[in-house]
Amino acid sequence: MRLTTLAALTSLLLLARSVSAAEPGAMQHAGHGDPTPGSPGLVDLGATAAFDAQGTLWAAHKTAAGVSVSRSRDLGKSWSAPVAVSRESEPTDAGADARPKIALGPQGEIYVTWTRPMAKPYTGEIRFTRSLDGGLTFEAPQTVHHDRQVITHRFDALTVDVRGRVVVAWVDKRDQVAAPAAGPGAYRGAAIYFAISDNRGKSFGTDTKLADHSCECCRIGLVPRPDGSVVALWRHIFEPNLRDHAIGVITPDGRAGPMERASFDGWAIDACPHQGPALAVADDGTRHAVWFTASPAAPGVFYGRPREGRVEGLRKIGGKTAERPDVAVLGREVAVVWKEFDGTRSQLRGLRSPDGGETWQEVALTAADGASDHPRLLIWKGRFHVFWNTRLRPLSVTPFP
Amino acid sequence: MKRIRRICLRWIPLLLVAMLAGLGAATAPRPTLKPFGPGSLAVIREANRGRPFILAFWSLHCAPCKEDIVLLTAIHARYPQVPIALVAADGPNEHAKVARSLAPLRLGAIESWAFADDFAERIRYSVDPEWRGELPRAYFFEADHQAAGRSGVLDPAELDAWLVRVTRSKSPPR
């Protein structure tokens, strides 16, 4: 009896302690007298956007109400009131490479995904919702994958394939968890899984593995192709711990196609880069990739065209603080953007190639004071635009000159 | 019945005292987590003038970082004279989670910090313009504050060699 009471007492004490540790009020306050533009305690800036066929720009971003969708009919100059799409303030994943995704279907469908973190560290679920009434209302979110273990299902990527099917890919640790109990390192990293909905996002088919041994914490590039396939680019873990990139194909019939190595930096490290690649594919099938590596031999952001296990046109992008690159392609025109902190401001920089990535010219874009999200390239009416959510210019759009 | 009453009489006041102590802990100005901004490294260096120290960055979103924190707490127990500043590269929205995840650890005199705002580039730049945000990331400051940065999980042997070297040199113990 006494022992039980003692145990209860101890656990109560522990509970009180952990609550006290979790109390934000117990923390000292930031930056006295420092007019920091980093803005503590505001909503995450992670956002993505897509143009619909009429040129309306749709953005998925976070507000105090959770993941929300806003609409702009004037290239980002003004935005509609955001419509909250996550329910009951469900938490959403934070961190450098996590952000809500938006994609549009051929009949005006609006699809949104995000990652909901779960109680245990590094765990999450990929959440999905859709609007079939032009963004007026969104359905109750559903979980994309059928595996419901409390493990990593994170870093969602979303696209719509040429036939209008919704394709979601993510980083998944079910194989790591199921690996023989030979201690940590028995299974390198995580895996890339995907699921496809052929009923406009009403439900998703089986969870299919695209590749074993992806890095655990980086965004995935996902691009639909005219033949019905979808190409994915992700940070991989090649043996023993090379965190370079791999490219794989989801075949038109929804199976995992071949995978090949896409970057050869030889970055041997046990770390979380928190910086995934980006991919664009030209009509002729040429793959244009941008990525980050910290390999000691050549650290930085790079552009290259992965082809049959080698990289063509390799080029270093920007200076030593370059980060978060994106790439887009329009015929032979290729655009690359990235941001670069100069000690005061984040410079938005760009490169344009008129000839499929053979030659490049730098283009003048803009700069931001304060915190900013990853810049993303969009295409509308044969022109590139840069969508960039910054603290001082939310959901901004900058035309690519 | 009597026995139960006796137990209640004996334990309820204790329980109340314990709860109050818990509440006290919640409101006490205990610096659980210090905000790490662009000026914080200068503050840490000033506090450790003339002696070596370790500055170690981690994040809630970095699975390999967990091993490093465990290793650093073990190191701290063996080399308490080498200060360690542990910095979570997570912004204010996640400070409660950071504090919660550190609570069960025996941090001793290890200082816990977390990114003061979400302008991560600026904070990283203040530490090292060449650090791109990969984690874990640690800096080993010599007594003269020359520092070497290192990304990836720490190697215990390498760490031990460094500690042996810097604690053998003339820097005075605390």
Interface residues (C-beta under 8 A of the other chain):
Chain A: M1 R2 T5 L9 L12 L13 L15 A16 R17 S18 V19 S20 A21 A22 E23 P24 G25 A26 M27 Q28 H29 A30 G31 D34 T36 P37 G38 S39 P40 G41 L42 V43 D44 L45 A94 G95 A96 A98 P121 Y122 E216 C217 I269 D270 A271 C272 P273 H274 Q275 F292 A294 P299 K320 T321 E323 K339 F341 G343 S346 G370 A371 R391
Chain B: I7 W11 L14 L15 A18 M19 A21 G22 L23 A25 A26 T27 A28 R30 P31 T32 L33 K34 P35 G37 P38 G39 S59 L60 H61 C62 A63 P64 C65 K66 D90 G91 P92 N93 E94 H95 A96 K97 A99 R100 S101 L102 A103 P104 A116 D117 D118 F119 A120 E121 R122 I123 Y125 P129 E130 R132 G133 E134 L135 P136 R137 S151 G152 V153
